[in-house]
Amino acid sequence: MSVDDAALHVAVILINRTIEEGDPNETLEALRQQTAELQAVREQNVERYQDVLRTAKAVKVENHLNRSHEVSYVPDVYDEMLNQAEIQGYIFETNMNALLEKLDEAIDANDLQVFRDLITSPDLQIAEVVPANVPAYLKVLNSIKADAHENNNSFILSRSDIQFAVTAANEKIDQEGNIEKAVAEVNASLQSDNADATFEVLKRPTSMLPEVYLAAKSLYHQELSAI
């Protein structure tokens, strides 16, 4: 075992010990050891870490006791301890769950500022968040929650709900922007009496229009000019 591996092992043993002792502050201090190599340890979530890690450790100990009676069982030093990867996973999960609870409250309160601050948190890992579109994300999530309640369905906010709202709102806003751009370009081509330019805009997929035909190019231009 290398020096770094030995230091990590000692740090993990200390974390497991503080979990058992039940003092959240000592657990926080142990989690923050540099040799533990843990990321995203948040002081505000220390009580949650204590509860989650203690429960996870108890489950692991119970599983070990059950497996220890099997003929094929091979003892391991981490049979009754959480290892570094497990601890890190529970930290990430706990951070996300804490954020989801706060986001749920912000959605219910329609609090855009709090919602904006939370949705951009690195602990949530939501992709493609566009700051200008945040109000639209909140609107989509309000609609999802309202639909669930109207249909008497229980609703527990998840990261996938938020990612769906972000993706859906971004796509809708992009489509609306493309349509506005197409309308402006069509109007410009009509003013310049350019049937070719009108047709080029009409056939563009981003214009979100039905299929157009080259043979009717002049007719499209003529009819649109008459509007």
C-alpha atoms as one frame of an Amber mdcrd trajectory, in Angstrom:
protein
   0.000   0.000   0.000   1.398   3.402  -1.000   1.713   6.299   1.447  -1.269
   8.057  -0.172  -3.398   4.909  -0.055  -2.498   4.388   3.590  -3.430   7.982
   4.431  -6.739   7.575   2.610  -7.448   4.335   4.465  -6.801   6.009   7.834
  -9.060   8.933   6.877 -11.879   6.567   5.914 -11.527   4.656   9.187 -11.848
   7.946  11.076 -14.958   8.893   9.106 -16.577   5.553   9.895 -15.726   5.992
  13.566 -17.282   9.468  13.746 -20.383   8.167  11.965 -20.806   5.605  14.732
 -20.186   8.162  17.476 -23.006  10.308  16.109 -21.550  13.818  16.438 -22.287
  15.653  13.160 -19.570  18.245  13.773 -16.917  15.570  14.227 -18.220  13.791
  11.145 -17.943  17.032   9.176 -14.374  17.533  10.336 -13.505  13.972   9.340
 -15.132  14.378   5.929 -13.106  17.529   5.324  -9.753  15.864   5.890  -7.585
  16.484   2.858  -6.447  12.873   2.893 -10.082  11.702   2.564 -10.123  13.183
  -0.963 -13.844  13.985  -0.785 -15.544  16.631  -2.918 -18.553  18.896  -2.376
 -18.752  18.528   1.406 -21.323  21.174   2.421 -21.487  22.343   6.016 -25.212
  23.106   5.762 -25.879  19.421   5.028 -23.882  17.982   7.922 -26.939  16.681
   9.821 -28.115  14.952   6.652 -24.692  13.409   6.081 -24.710  12.024   9.598
 -28.131  10.400   9.193 -27.558   9.088   5.669 -24.092   7.688   6.349 -25.111
   6.084   9.624 -28.059   4.349   7.951 -25.902   3.228   5.022 -23.241   1.863
   7.361 -25.830  -0.070   9.367 -27.184  -1.634   6.176 -23.675  -2.616   5.105
 -22.965  -4.231   8.476 -26.226  -6.186   8.284 -25.428  -7.366   4.757 -22.000
  -8.455   5.937 -23.487 -10.522   8.746 -25.822 -12.243   6.312 -23.034 -13.018
   3.834 -20.571 -14.161   6.482 -22.518 -17.416   6.881 -22.036 -18.326   3.225
 -19.400 -20.930   2.347 -18.026 -18.753  -0.464 -17.645 -15.698   1.787 -14.222
 -14.008   1.690 -13.616 -11.372   4.400 -12.710  -7.822   3.379 -11.481  -4.898
   5.459 -14.441  -2.810   4.258 -17.114  -5.388   5.036 -18.342  -3.302   7.969
 -17.131   0.102   6.865 -18.168   2.502   4.129 -15.349   2.976   1.642 -14.311
   6.289   0.123 -16.317   5.840  -3.078 -19.473   4.971  -1.133 -19.052   7.976
   1.151 -18.522  10.263  -1.845 -21.622   8.878  -3.534 -23.766   9.504  -0.460
 -22.422  13.061  -0.198 -23.367  13.817  -3.807 -26.796  12.215  -3.347 -27.448
  14.084  -0.101 -26.462  17.424  -1.620 -28.811  16.842  -4.531 -31.730  15.798
  -2.330 -31.270  18.881  -0.148 -31.344  21.088  -3.239 -34.417  19.348  -4.632
 -36.331  20.042  -1.422 -35.419  23.736  -1.588 -36.275  23.883  -5.280 -39.654
  22.308  -4.604 -40.359  25.018  -2.034 -39.244  27.732  -4.457 -41.555  26.341
  -7.153 -44.510  26.299  -4.759 -43.741  29.886  -3.715 -43.086  30.900  -7.335
 -39.873  32.469  -6.028 -37.882  33.155  -9.181 -34.760  34.494  -7.470 -34.341
  31.514  -5.147 -35.168  29.154  -8.006 -32.548  30.843 -10.184 -29.865  30.523
  -7.510 -30.604  26.842  -6.873 -30.979  25.568 -10.419 -27.479  26.749 -11.315
 -25.870  24.940  -8.368 -23.079  22.551  -9.434 -24.478  20.002  -6.961 -27.568
  19.633  -9.147 -25.643  19.083 -12.404 -28.379  20.321 -14.718 -27.172  20.676
 -18.308 -27.782  23.580 -20.708 -29.184  26.074 -18.210 -29.631  29.397 -20.036
 -29.933  32.286 -17.531 -32.423  34.182 -19.694 -34.681  31.109 -19.860 -34.905
  30.461 -16.103 -38.417  32.004 -15.800 -39.589  29.554 -18.466 -38.127  26.618
 -16.510 -40.066  27.692 -13.432 -43.248  27.990 -15.497 -42.850  24.467 -16.922
 -42.265  22.950 -13.478 -45.270  24.797 -12.050 -47.341  23.313 -14.861 -46.012
  19.792 -14.209 -46.852  20.043 -10.513 -50.290  21.508 -11.210 -51.120  18.715
 -13.661 -50.088  16.084 -11.123 -52.250  17.602  -8.396 -55.247  18.029 -10.722
 -55.063  14.324 -11.533 -54.671  13.409  -7.848 -51.185  12.059  -8.485 -48.426
  12.359  -5.937 -45.464  14.416  -7.088 -41.913  14.266  -5.788 -39.573  16.617
  -7.615 -36.614  14.829  -9.195 -33.521  15.922 -11.054 -34.971  14.397 -14.235
 -38.065  16.635 -13.873 -35.827  19.691 -13.763 -33.707  18.552 -16.694 -36.878
  17.873 -18.689 -38.173  21.375 -17.923 -34.872  22.947 -18.965 -34.659  20.977
 -22.212 -38.323  21.521 -23.129 -38.249  25.251 -22.385 -34.984  25.750 -24.277
 -36.374  23.971 -27.335 -39.604  25.982 -27.266 -37.797  29.293 -26.890 -35.378
  28.381 -29.687 -38.295  27.478 -31.965 -40.093  30.727 -31.168 -36.905  32.646
 -31.887 -36.460  30.879 -35.217 -40.049  31.630 -36.194 -39.672  35.318 -35.294
 -36.473  35.461 -37.322 -38.189  33.790 -40.289 -41.111  36.227 -40.157 -38.727
  39.181 -40.116 -36.765  37.781 -43.069 -39.936  37.048 -45.053 -41.157  40.594
 -44.458 -37.795  41.942 -45.608 -37.904  39.828 -48.779 -41.458  40.974 -49.491
 -40.463  44.617 -49.160 -37.582  44.105 -51.582 -39.866  42.137 -53.939 -37.459
  39.183 -53.935 -39.369  35.948 -54.577 -36.194  33.852 -54.388 -35.345  35.166
 -50.937 -38.925  34.592 -49.775 -38.811  30.993 -50.935 -35.442  30.348 -49.266
 -36.832  31.471 -45.917 -40.080  29.507 -46.321 -38.299  26.219 -47.053 -35.868
  26.519 -44.144 -36.623  23.764 -41.530 -36.151  26.198 -38.652 -39.035  28.302
 -39.989 -41.351  25.505 -38.765 -43.609  25.806 -41.822 -45.338  23.140 -43.956
 -43.483  21.868 -47.011 -43.200  24.391 -49.838 -42.737  23.724 -53.562 -40.386
  25.429 -55.975 -43.040  25.564 -58.715 -45.185  27.759 -56.480 -42.379  30.142
 -55.539 -43.858  33.166 -57.289 -47.338  32.397 -55.973 -46.084  32.271 -52.361
 -44.425  35.632 -52.810 -47.467  37.137 -54.481 -49.966  35.888 -51.893 -47.828
  36.915 -48.928 -47.274  40.355 -50.427 -51.037  40.809 -50.634 -51.540  40.231
 -46.895
